[in-house]
Amino acid sequence: MSGTPGSDPHTHHGPSTPDRDTPDPARAEAMRALFAPRSVALVGATDKSGWSRATYENLRDNGFPGPVHLVNPHTDVVHGRRAHRSLADIGEPVDMAYVMVPTNAVASVLREGAAQGIRSYVVLSSGFGETGPEGRRREEELLALAREEGLTVLGPNGNGYINAAASTTPYGLPIPGPPRGGPVGVVLQSGALASSVLAFAQSRDVGLSLLTAMGNEMMVSVTDVIEYLVDDPDTKVIALFLESVRRPDEFARVARRAAVVGKPIVALKIGSSDLASRTARAHTGALVGDDDVVDAAFRQLGVVRVRSLEDLIITAGLLARTGGIGGPRVGVVTPSGGACELIADRAEHEGVQLPPFAPETVARLKKDLPEFATVSNPLDVTGYVVVDRTLLGRALEAVAADPGIDAVLLLCDLPQRYVAEPELVHMHFASLAQRIDEAPVPVVVSGNVLTDVTEVGREVRENTGFPSPSGGIDHAMSALGAAVRWSSARAAAAARPERRVRRAPDTSPADDPVPAEQRAGVWTEHRAARLLDDHGIPVVPSARALTEDEAVAAAERFGYPVVLKATADGLGHKSDIGGVRLGLYAADAVRRAHREIAAELRSRALPGAGTLVQPQREGGVELLVGVLRDPSWGPVLDIGLGGVWVEVLGDSVLRLLPADAAEVRDALGELRGAGLLAGARGTEPADLDRLSEVIARIGDMAVSLGTGLGELEVNPLLVRGSRVEALDALVVWH
C-alpha cells in the first residue's frame, strides 16, 4: 500500500469549493464524523491479512471507546471474535466502515453501507486510479456512487488515520506503542512513510493530534484535511508531506485561513525538477524550475518549507510549543564553546541574527559567570555548570531579559539516564523549566546531536515540565530559522487577498486584448513592444527598418548614438546570432550594421527580416522581468538582474500573480544585487516606487492576457532614477 495518488494531478474530485473563504458547515461536519466515529466496522476482516490484524489491534489496544464490528461473509470468527456476515447483520448503528475487500467488491460495500445509514468510509483496497486507465475508470465510478449516496470516502489505496486526540486509530499498519496525543496534525500523500513519521514523532516526544495517509484522494483531499485541522482545537501546527499540490487555488485558500488563525503549516514537498515540458524560448522558462515556483508559492502563502522528514516533525514540534517569534535576534546559552561556533555558522545560513548583548546584560553575566568565561553571543557558560548547577539557569534568565533579544536558544538535553539522584536531577530541570516558562521571550531547547528521548527523559519531562529538545544543533537551527520566517510571513499571508491561479481562457472576443487568431508562436521585440505600450508600460522608442535608408532615417530622427537589433518572425534571442549592435554614432555605421544583420537573417531564411532602430540608453541598472505560466500555480512573476548577465548571475526572485506594487517592492529587496538599485558606488538610486509600479503593471498585463500566454519577458527593463523603460521584450504563446 504505497498511498501514492493515482488520479490526474490537475483533477480534484473532492467536495471542496475554492470560491468560498470559509468552510462549508456540512462539509466540516462530514469531516468531523469521519475522524471521530463512535463505532467502526472492519469490512473484509480476516485472520489471513496483516492489515486486518493491525487495524483491529490498533483500535482495540489504543483506547477506542466504541464498538468495533468485524464483517466477513465466509467465517463466523475473526481475530478471536464473532464476525458478522454483512453490514446489515450488525443490527446496530455504525458510524464508519473501514473497507479491506477485493477491488471489485468495494462498490457493493459502499452501496450496502449507504443503505444502512453509514456515511463515513476509509478504503484500504487498492487497484484504482494508481494502476492506470482501467483503475481510473473504476475510481470514477466509485466516486460517482459516493456522491450519489452522499458519502465521505478517505482513499482508496490509503492506510487510514490515527486520531490520537480521540483515541481513534483505524490504521492498517502496526502502531509503535500508544500514540502520544499532542498539538501537531500530520497529512501525508505517502502511506508507506506514515509509520516512519509516526515512529520519529514518538522518539522526539512530539505529540500528534491527527495523522492521515491520504491514498488516492478520490474524494477527501489534502486541503479538506488541512481545513479540518485549521478548525480543530486540538491542533496547533499542521505538517504536510506532499508529492503534488493538486489544486493550488484550494491550497492557497486554506493556507490563508491557517495564517489568519495563526496555525503554522510546515510542508515537505518532494519532486523538484526542471520544467522539461516547457518549450518556450524566453530566458525565464529556462531559468525557473518547478521547485522554484513551489518555493515562491509557499513563501507567499506563509507555508514553512523543510527538506527532510526529521525537519518536518522537529519544526512542527517547535512551532507548536513556541508559536510566533517576534524577530530574528537570538541569544544563545550553551555550556560548549564548540557548539557556539557551530551555531554561529548555522545562524548565518538560516537568516538568524546573533547580536551583541546589551551592556546591562554583559554586566549581569560577568557577575554570574566564572572569571575565565567570555561574555559574548553565543554565550559559553563553560563546563563550570558541573560545579554550579544553577549557572545555566541564571545565564538563561539574564539573556532572556536582554532588550535586544527576540528568542533564546538553550543547549540542554534531557538525560538519557540518571547520573545523580533522581530528586536532584528533577530539581535541576524543574528550575530550568520555571525559568523557561517565565522568560519574556520564547526559549528553544536543543541538544548537541539528534538523540531519542528515552524513558528517563520522558519521566523528567513529565515530572518537571522541561520541554523536549528540538533535536540536535543542525535540526534545531533549521527549525528556529523556519519559526522566525513564519512569524514574519504570517501577517503578510493573512492580509493577502484570495487569488485565483487557475483562470479560464478569455471568453469575450470584444474584451480580448489579443485576438485568438494572433495568439501563436513567438512575438519578437517590435510586436511585443507594441503590446507593452498598449498596456501603459513605458517602452524605449523604436522604428522598424527593412532597408539601409530606412535605418539611417530612423537613427537621425532619434539622434545618435543608436542601437540596431535584428528582427524576424520567430527569432528569439538576437544576441545569439550577433544581432545586436551598440554604439552607432554615424550613418555609415548604421548602414554597415543593417547590411550585416540583414545578410545573417537572409542566410537563416527567416521571414520578415529587418532591423529595429532605437536610441541608445546609457547608465542605470538593467533588470529582467519575466512572466511564465506554471502548469499548476498559473502565472508567475520573475524579477532579476537582467541584460546579458542573467544566466551568469542567476539573481532573481519569484512572486505568484497577481502581485501589487508593494509585493514587487518587497521582492526587489530580496535580490542579492538590491544594493545596485539603492545607488551603490555613487550611482543614481532607482525610484523604487516607480519601478515597482511598472513591474506590477507588467504582471497585471500578463494576467489579463489569459491562459494562452506561455511566457512574457522584458529584458532588459532599464531603471535610472525615475526613468523606467523596457528596452527589449519577447512574448511566447501556447
VEXKOL-833766 format. One record per residue (C-alpha): residue in three letters; z, x, y. Coordinates in pm, whole numbers, padded with zeros to 5 digits, always signed. Layout:
VEXKOL-833766
ALAZXY ...
***
This chain:
VEXKOL-833766
MET+00000+00000+00000 SER-00123+00205+00289 GLY-00078-00058+00554 THR-00392+00070+00721 PRO-00551-00201+00935 GLY-00876-00305+00782 SER-01034-00551+01023 ASP-01262-00467+01311 PRO-01057-00274+01571 HIS-01201-00483+01853 THR-01126-00816+01684 HIS-00782-00970+01700 HIS-00715-01283+01503 GLY-00363-01345+01620 PRO-00247-01623+01845 SER-00153-01408+02144 THR-00316-01528+02462 PRO-00389-01248+02709 ASP-00433-01489+03000 ARG-00060-01551+03027 ASP+00206-01324+03174 THR+00497-01488+02992 PRO+00535-01552+02619 ASP+00427-01882+02475 PRO+00751-02066+02375 ALA+00607-02200+02050 ARG+00479-01856+01955 ALA+00810-01694+02042 GLU+00991-01944+01820 ALA+00747-01875+01535 MET+00818-01501+01559 ARG+01194-01560+01559 ALA+01157-01777+01249 LEU+00952-01506+01075 PHE+01205-01230+01143 ALA+01527-01427+01086 PRO+01476-01670+00794 ARG+01775-01844+00640 SER+01620-01845+00291 VAL+01346-01643+00122 ALA+01119-01699-00178 LEU+00966-01399-00355 VAL+00638-01533-00492 GLY+00495-01324-00775 ALA+00831-01170-00855 THR+00815-00972-01179 ASP+01007-00702-01360 LYS+00678-00512-01401 SER+00643-00441-01027 GLY+00833-00177-00833 TRP+00752-00366-00512 SER+00910-00681-00651 ARG+01219-00498-00769 ALA+01261-00311-00441 THR+01216-00625-00229 TYR+01466-00821-00434 GLU+01724-00540-00437 ASN+01682-00482-00065 LEU+01766-00846+00008 ARG+02047-00856-00249 ASP+02215-00527-00158 ASN+02188-00526+00222 GLY+02376-00839+00312 PHE+02109-01109+00337 PRO+02329-01419+00383 GLY+02091-01683+00247 PRO+01949-01769-00095 VAL+01668-01560-00246 HIS+01444-01762-00480 LEU+01224-01592-00740 VAL+00890-01752-00827 ASN+00688-01662-01138 PRO+00481-01924-01327 HIS+00486-01727-01653 THR+00853-01649-01720 ASP+01196-01803-01681 VAL+01391-01488-01591 VAL+01306-01215-01340 HIS+01538-00936-01227 GLY+01810-01092-01444 ARG+01795-01424-01261 ARG+01637-01762-01312 ALA+01276-01781-01190 HIS+01102-02093-01065 ARG+00754-02183-01187 SER+00632-02267-00836 LEU+00747-02310-00479 ALA+00766-02685-00538 ASP+01011-02627-00827 ILE+01269-02464-00598 GLY+01382-02805-00481 GLU+01538-02697-00151 PRO+01409-02578+00188 VAL+01258-02229+00210 ASP+01208-02059+00547 MET+00991-01765+00446 ALA+00776-01670+00147 TYR+00717-01305+00053 VAL+00386-01307-00134 MET+00311-01047-00407 VAL+00046-01228-00614 PRO-00308-01106-00700 THR-00558-01119-00415 ASN-00742-01428-00533 ALA-00415-01625-00563 VAL-00282-01564-00211 ALA-00462-01862-00052 SER-00329-02105-00313 VAL+00026-01981-00249 LEU-00014-02047+00125 ARG-00152-02395+00056 GLU+00137-02479-00175 GLY+00390-02335+00067 ALA+00245-02530+00358 ALA+00278-02850+00154 GLN+00648-02764+00104 GLY+00700-02707+00478 ILE+00714-02325+00462 ARG+00573-02184+00784 SER+00650-01807+00767 TYR+00488-01558+00527 VAL+00480-01187+00454 VAL+00177-01099+00240 LEU+00218-00774+00048 SER-00101-00828-00154 SER-00396-00602-00073 GLY-00769-00646-00132 PHE-00853-00796+00207 GLY-01002-00651+00525 GLU-00909-00294+00433 THR-01153-00294+00137 GLY-01488-00371+00304 PRO-01718-00666+00375 GLU-01609-00884+00083 GLY-01244-00823+00166 ARG-01305-00908+00531 ARG-01465-01236+00422 ARG-01154-01319+00215 GLU-00932-01228+00510 GLU-01129-01454+00746 GLU-01092-01742+00500 LEU-00718-01678+00470 LEU-00686-01669+00847 ALA-00871-01999+00881 LEU-00634-02156+00627 ALA-00326-02019+00807 ARG-00447-02152+01142 GLU-00534-02490+00997 GLU-00187-02525+00846 GLY-00001-02381+01147 LEU+00142-02086+00952 THR+00265-01746+01070 VAL+00149-01459+00847 LEU+00251-01092+00860 GLY+00000-00879+00670 PRO-00178-00886+00434 ASN-00156-00536+00287 GLY+00180-00476+00452 ASN+00522-00389+00311 GLY+00713-00635+00528 TYR+01003-00566+00761 ILE+01367-00467+00794 ASN+01572-00669+01039 ALA+01892-00469+01039 ALA+02043-00681+01314 ALA+02018-00994+01095 SER+02070-00816+00758 THR+01728-00942+00650 THR+01525-00688+00453 PRO+01212-00835+00287 TYR+01061-00490+00247 GLY+00856-00369-00051 LEU+00984-00011-00084 PRO+01335+00119-00158 ILE+01560+00148+00147 PRO+01762+00473+00153 GLY+02109+00324+00191 PRO+02216+00029+00403 PRO+02005+00034+00721 ARG+02213+00112+01026 GLY+02171-00153+01290 GLY+02107-00040+01643 PRO+01900-00077+01959 VAL+01560+00068+01854 GLY+01280-00162+01736 VAL+01003+00012+01539 VAL+00647-00118+01486 LEU+00413+00075+01257 GLN+00046+00046+01172 SER+00109+00258+00864 GLY+00312+00112+00582 ALA+00319+00445+00397 LEU+00513+00609+00683 ALA+00763+00329+00732 SER+01011+00459+00474 SER+00991+00814+00616 VAL+01058+00684+00966 LEU+01350+00481+00837 ALA+01498+00777+00650 PHE+01467+01006+00953 ALA+01627+00748+01179 GLN+01916+00723+00934 SER+01951+01102+00919 ARG+01959+01121+01301 ASP+02206+00834+01322 VAL+01961+00624+01525 GLY+02022+00256+01458 LEU+01730+00014+01427 SER+01713-00350+01527 LEU+01382-00416+01350 LEU+01128-00209+01158 THR+00793-00376+01084 ALA+00499-00249+00878 MET+00204-00442+01020 GLY-00054-00426+00741 ASN-00395-00563+00841 GLU-00271-00763+01143 MET-00473-01062+01028 MET-00261-01297+01237 VAL+00059-01130+01361 SER-00042-00832+01577 VAL+00139-00528+01709 THR+00152-00692+02051 ASP+00309-01006+01902 VAL+00590-00794+01760 ILE+00629-00597+02083 GLU+00660-00925+02272 TYR+00927-01041+02027 LEU+01117-00715+02079 VAL+01088-00739+02459 ASP+01279-01068+02436 ASP+01513-00957+02155 PRO+01867-00899+02289 ASP+01940-00653+02004 THR+01656-00421+02108 LYS+01677-00176+02399 VAL+01381+00051+02317 ILE+01052-00012+02134 ALA+00898+00265+01919 LEU+00535+00239+01805 PHE+00323+00424+01550 LEU-00036+00333+01640 GLU-00365+00406+01470 SER-00552+00199+01728 VAL-00486-00024+02028 ARG-00686-00326+01918 ARG-00661-00544+02228 PRO-00586-00332+02533 ASP-00559-00644+02754 GLU-00274-00779+02543 PHE-00114-00437+02509 ALA-00123-00388+02886 ARG+00033-00730+02942 VAL+00328-00679+02705 ALA+00380-00321+02826 ARG+00408-00455+03179 ARG+00663-00714+03060 ALA+00862-00436+02894 ALA+00859-00236+03218 VAL+00970-00539+03419 VAL+01275-00598+03196 GLY+01349-00225+03168 LYS+01277-00170+02798 PRO+01104+00164+02736 ILE+00810+00176+02495 VAL+00770+00506+02310 ALA+00439+00548+02125 LEU+00294+00793+01875 LYS-00081+00729+01891 ILE-00288+00919+01635 GLY-00664+00966+01604 SER-00757+01186+01901 SER-01124+01274+01904 ASP-01418+01333+02132 LEU-01632+01039+02237 ALA-01907+01126+01992 SER-02060+00780+02024 ARG-02142+00830+02392 THR-02497+00932+02468 ALA-02487+00925+02847 ARG-02589+01240+03027 ALA-02331+01240+03305 HIS-02065+01514+03314 THR-01790+01255+03286 GLY-01885+01139+02936 ALA-01886+01497+02811 LEU-01553+01590+02969 VAL-01341+01284+02894 GLY-01236+01206+02536 ASP-01075+00907+02369 ASP-00736+01075+02373 ASP-00760+01148+02747 VAL-00814+00778+02814 VAL-00520+00678+02593 ASP-00301+00926+02783 ALA-00408+00781+03116 ALA-00361+00423+02999 PHE-00013+00488+02865 ARG+00095+00668+03183 GLN-00022+00379+03399 LEU+00149+00126+03175 GLY+00478+00317+03168 VAL+00447+00391+02795 VAL+00604+00720+02684 ARG+00366+00908+02454 VAL+00501+01151+02195 ARG+00326+01377+01944 SER+00539+01364+01628 LEU+00739+01119+01418 GLU+01052+01321+01493 ASP+00997+01290+01869 LEU+00924+00919+01828 ILE+01269+00847+01686 ILE+01463+01107+01886 THR+01309+00999+02218 ALA+01363+00631+02144 GLY+01724+00703+02046 LEU+01789+00899+02365 LEU+01639+00630+02587 ALA+01840+00364+02406 ARG+02159+00549+02497 THR+02086+00677+02848 GLY+01834+00426+02981 GLY+01667+00546+03300 ILE+01734+00886+03456 GLY+01736+00893+03834 GLY+01535+01212+03880 PRO+01414+01536+03724 ARG+01707+01760+03831 VAL+01907+01855+03521 GLY+02221+02060+03486 VAL+02265+02241+03154 VAL+02600+02322+02992 THR+02598+02533+02676 PRO+02811+02797+02501 SER+02498+03007+02427 GLY+02311+03248+02655 GLY+02007+03244+02427 ALA+01996+02866+02444 CYS+01988+02891+02825 GLU+01663+03087+02812 LEU+01507+02853+02557 ILE+01595+02554+02770 ALA+01458+02716+03087 ASP+01124+02776+02916 ARG+01102+02422+02780 ALA+01212+02267+03110 GLU+00909+02404+03293 HIS+00678+02261+03027 GLU+00842+01917+03042 GLY+00850+01890+03421 VAL+01230+01912+03424 GLN+01392+02096+03716 LEU+01697+02321+03679 PRO+01818+02353+04041 PRO+02096+02587+04155 PHE+02440+02430+04160 ALA+02590+02319+04489 PRO+02840+02565+04647 GLU+03134+02339+04568 THR+03027+02322+04204 VAL+02997+02701+04185 ALA+03346+02742+04333 ARG+03492+02492+04087 LEU+03325+02655+03787 LYS+03440+03003+03887 LYS+03798+02878+03869 ASP+03747+02736+03520 LEU+03525+02996+03352 PRO+03631+03343+03233 GLU+03562+03631+03473 PHE+03277+03768+03261 ALA+03080+03439+03280 THR+02788+03399+03519 VAL+02775+03071+03710 SER+02415+02955+03721 ASN+02198+02671+03591 PRO+02156+02671+03291 LEU+02528+02741+03251 ASP+02652+02959+02965 VAL+03024+02890+02937 THR+03035+03176+02682 GLY+03197+03199+02342 TYR+03535+03164+02510 VAL+03514+02799+02401 VAL+03661+02920+02070 VAL+03975+03027+02255 ASP+03990+02745+02510 ARG+03868+02419+02352 THR+03890+02238+02687 LEU+03645+02474+02857 LEU+03324+02292+02759 GLY+03457+01956+02876 ARG+03581+02089+03211 ALA+03245+02258+03276 LEU+03064+01934+03187 GLU+03280+01740+03431 ALA+03208+01986+03713 VAL+02831+01995+03657 ALA+02804+01615+03623 ALA+02976+01580+03962 ASP+02723+01808+04134 PRO+02543+01603+04407 GLY+02209+01772+04330 ILE+02205+01684+03960 ASP+02041+01370+03811 ALA+02140+01430+03446 VAL+02325+01679+03230 LEU+02210+01839+02906 LEU+02513+01932+02695 LEU+02467+02152+02388 CYS+02733+02043+02144 ASP+02654+01935+01789 LEU+02863+01708+01571 PRO+03045+01905+01299 GLN+02879+01941+00960 ARG+03221+01982+00800 TYR+03582+02020+00909 VAL+03670+02380+01003 ALA+04004+02278+01153 GLU+04250+01995+01108 PRO+04057+01664+01139 GLU+04304+01547+01402 LEU+04227+01847+01626 VAL+03852+01801+01579 HIS+03879+01433+01668 MET+04087+01508+01978 HIS+03830+01761+02098 PHE+03533+01528+02055 ALA+03725+01229+02192 SER+03796+01427+02510 LEU+03427+01518+02542 ALA+03325+01158+02476 GLN+03553+01035+02752 ARG+03404+01280+03000 ILE+03052+01175+02896 ASP+03140+00807+02944 GLU+03295+00874+03284 ALA+03019+01103+03409 PRO+02839+00973+03721 VAL+02500+01071+03572 PRO+02355+01038+03219 VAL+02460+01308+02974 VAL+02215+01403+02698 VAL+02373+01575+02399 SER+02178+01821+02185 GLY+02233+02071+01909 ASN+02061+02407+01892 VAL+01842+02305+01598 LEU+01745+01982+01427 THR+02003+01905+01158 ASP+02104+01588+00978 VAL+02414+01403+01089 THR+02647+01440+00790 GLU+02917+01202+00673 VAL+03171+01416+00857 GLY+02961+01394+01172 ARG+02936+01015+01138 GLU+03311+00991+01088 VAL+03373+01195+01404 ARG+03123+00983+01599 GLU+03273+00656+01479 ASN+03631+00765+01549 THR+03572+00929+01887 GLY+03265+00763+02042 PHE+03093+01101+02082 PRO+02717+01036+02082 SER+02490+01165+01809 PRO+02293+01468+01936 SER+01927+01419+02022 GLY+01802+01675+01771 GLY+01767+02044+01847 ILE+01667+02205+02176 ASP+01292+02152+02134 HIS+01307+01781+02049 ALA+01589+01716+02295 MET+01391+01869+02582 SER+01084+01666+02484 ALA+01296+01351+02483 LEU+01465+01440+02812 GLY+01130+01505+02980 ALA+00998+01175+02845 ALA+01302+00991+02980 VAL+01251+01143+03324 ARG+00882+01047+03324 TRP+00952+00693+03204 SER+01212+00642+03474 SER+00968+00740+03748 ALA+00675+00548+03597 ARG+00862+00226+03520 ALA+00871+00087+03873 ALA+00501+00151+03931 ALA+00409-00002+03594 ALA+00619-00310+03660 ALA+00462-00361+04001 ARG+00105-00305+03882 PRO-00083-00637+03873 GLU-00208-00756+03538 ARG-00551-00613+03474 ARG-00843-00736+03267 VAL-01002-00441+03091 ARG-01243-00641+02877 ARG-01475-00816+03116 ALA-01761-01041+03025 PRO-02112-00938+03131 ASP-02238-01072+03461 THR-02347-01431+03410 SER-02475-01537+03750 PRO-02815-01385+03840 ALA-02767-01493+04201 ASP-02450-01283+04231 ASP-02573-00991+04021 PRO-02584-00674+04237 VAL-02840-00520+03999 PRO-03094-00747+03823 ALA-03075-00729+03445 GLU-03431-00602+03411 GLN-03340-00291+03615 ARG-03033-00203+03408 ALA-03187+00061+03186 GLY-03167+00432+03122 VAL-03065+00692+03379 TRP-03084+00631+03752 THR-03129+00962+03926 GLU-02998+01050+04266 HIS-03229+00860+04501 ARG-03173+00526+04321 ALA-02803+00587+04261 ALA-02752+00681+04628 ARG-02904+00354+04743 LEU-02666+00168+04514 LEU-02369+00352+04661 ASP-02488+00285+05015 ASP-02531-00086+04940 HIS-02162-00096+04841 GLY-02038+00069+05161 ILE-01986+00417+05017 PRO-02085+00696+05259 VAL-02384+00895+05131 VAL-02548+01204+05280 PRO-02885+01113+05444 SER-03187+01189+05227 ALA-03562+01138+05207 ARG-03784+01148+04902 ALA-04093+01371+04927 LEU-04396+01368+04699 THR-04585+01640+04895 GLU-04503+01960+05079 ASP-04590+01799+05411 GLU-04353+01508+05346 ALA-04075+01753+05257 VAL-04126+01954+05578 ALA-04140+01638+05791 ALA-03810+01519+05643 ALA-03648+01859+05697 GLU-03746+01860+06062 ARG-03605+01510+06111 PHE-03270+01613+05965 GLY-03261+01959+06122 TYR-03223+02291+05942 PRO-03074+02408+05712 VAL-03165+02160+05440 VAL-03135+02123+05064 LEU-03420+02034+04827 LYS-03346+01873+04492 ALA-03571+01783+04202 THR-03610+01411+04137 ALA-03788+01242+03846 ASP-03734+00941+03625 GLY-03480+01022+03353 LEU-03381+01358+03500 GLY-03005+01406+03472 HIS-02867+01743+03580 LYS-03108+01911+03818 SER-02935+02249+03822 ASP-03015+02297+03451 ILE-03386+02339+03541 GLY-03340+02524+03869 GLY-03396+02201+04056 VAL-03156+02257+04348 ARG-03247+02488+04638 LEU-02989+02551+04909 GLY-03001+02715+05250 LEU-03358+02637+05350 TYR-03386+02732+05720 ALA-03760+02706+05787 ALA-04072+02507+05700 ASP-04218+02788+05485 ALA-03903+02795+05271 VAL-03918+02419+05231 ARG-04286+02430+05125 ARG-04222+02706+04872 ALA-03916+02527+04724 HIS-04104+02197+04697 ARG-04402+02367+04531 GLU-04188+02547+04271 ILE-03977+02242+04187 ALA-04284+02019+04154 ALA-04451+02269+03921 GLU-04143+02277+03697 LEU-04130+01897+03682 ARG-04502+01874+03600 SER-04455+02122+03317 ARG-04199+01885+03169 ALA-04429+01582+03211 LEU-04153+01384+03384 PRO-04276+01068+03564 GLY-04200+01005+03931 ALA-04171+01378+04006 GLY-04089+01484+04361 THR-03812+01629+04572 LEU-03521+01489+04766 VAL-03457+01644+05109 GLN-03106+01640+05258 PRO-02925+01812+05545 GLN-02707+02088+05409 ARG-02332+02035+05445 GLU-02103+02333+05490 GLY-01734+02379+05411 GLY-01494+02119+05281 VAL-01383+02052+04923 GLU-01613+01917+04654 LEU-01481+01658+04410 LEU-01624+01487+04106 VAL-01567+01111+04093 GLY-01690+00954+03773 VAL-01656+00618+03602 LEU-01711+00575+03232 ARG-01674+00269+03013 ASP-01433+00335+02730 PRO-01513+00117+02425 SER-01153-00004+02408 TRP-00999+00021+02754 GLY-01302-00062+02966 PRO-01387+00118+03294 VAL-01200+00443+03359 LEU-01200+00646+03681 ASP-01216+01025+03651 ILE-01131+01238+03959 GLY-01154+01616+03957 LEU-01267+01927+04135 GLY-01644+01899+04143 GLY-01964+02084+04207 VAL-02080+02343+03957 TRP-01720+02428+03861 VAL-01637+02102+03692 GLU-01691+02226+03337 VAL-01522+02561+03407 LEU-01207+02433+03576 GLY-01161+02106+03389 ASP-00913+01994+03654 SER-00927+01615+03653 VAL-00709+01306+03627 LEU-00788+00959+03493 ARG-00699+00607+03601 LEU-00782+00277+03439 LEU-00975+00047+03668 PRO-00922-00143+03884 ALA-00721+00110+04086 ASP-00631+00070+04452 ALA-00623+00342+04719 ALA-00252+00408+04664 GLU-00308+00476+04295 VAL-00601+00701+04379 ARG-00388+00899+04624 ASP-00123+00949+04355 ALA-00397+01069+04121 LEU-00523+01322+04377 GLY-00172+01463+04397 GLU-00177+01535+04022 LEU-00475+01771+04044 ARG-00390+02137+03994 GLY-00618+02202+04289 ALA-00442+01949+04514 GLY-00348+02234+04748 LEU-00715+02268+04843 LEU-00707+01916+04984 ALA-00393+01993+05180 GLY-00567+02272+05370 ALA-00492+02583+05165 ARG-00565+02924+05322 GLY-00625+02781+05667 THR-00899+02534+05570 GLU-00915+02193+05732 PRO-00689+01948+05548 ALA-00855+01643+05400 ASP-00785+01296+05533 LEU-00630+01175+05207 ASP-00613+00813+05320 ARG-00986+00808+05395 LEU-01069+00996+05074 SER-00856+00762+04862 GLU-01021+00459+05020 VAL-01372+00587+04940 ILE-01284+00675+04580 ALA-01119+00336+04529 ARG-01438+00174+04663 ILE-01643+00368+04406 GLY-01417+00230+04135 ASP-01448-00124+04269 MET-01826-00091+04272 ALA-01828+00022+03910 VAL-01615-00274+03806 SER-01844-00513+03994 LEU-02147-00384+03802 GLY-02007-00528+03480 THR-02026-00413+03121 GLY-02388-00299+03148 LEU-02275+00013+03334 GLY-02231+00306+03096 GLU-02136+00576+03345 LEU-02145+00643+03716 GLU-02092+00985+03864 VAL-02065+01116+04219 ASN-02074+01495+04201 PRO-02002+01627+04446 LEU-01811+01398+04674 LEU-01757+01621+04976 VAL-01446+01586+05190 ARG-01399+01778+05513 GLY-01126+01638+05732 SER-01207+01270+05775 ARG-01573+01309+05672 VAL-01625+01192+05314 GLU-01980+01186+05175 ALA-02147+01153+04837 LEU-02386+01447+04808 ASP-02524+01359+04465 ALA-02497+01067+04224 LEU-02606+00955+03879 VAL-02591+00615+03706 VAL-02634+00558+03333 TRP-02689+00207+03200 HIS-02621+00094+02846 
***
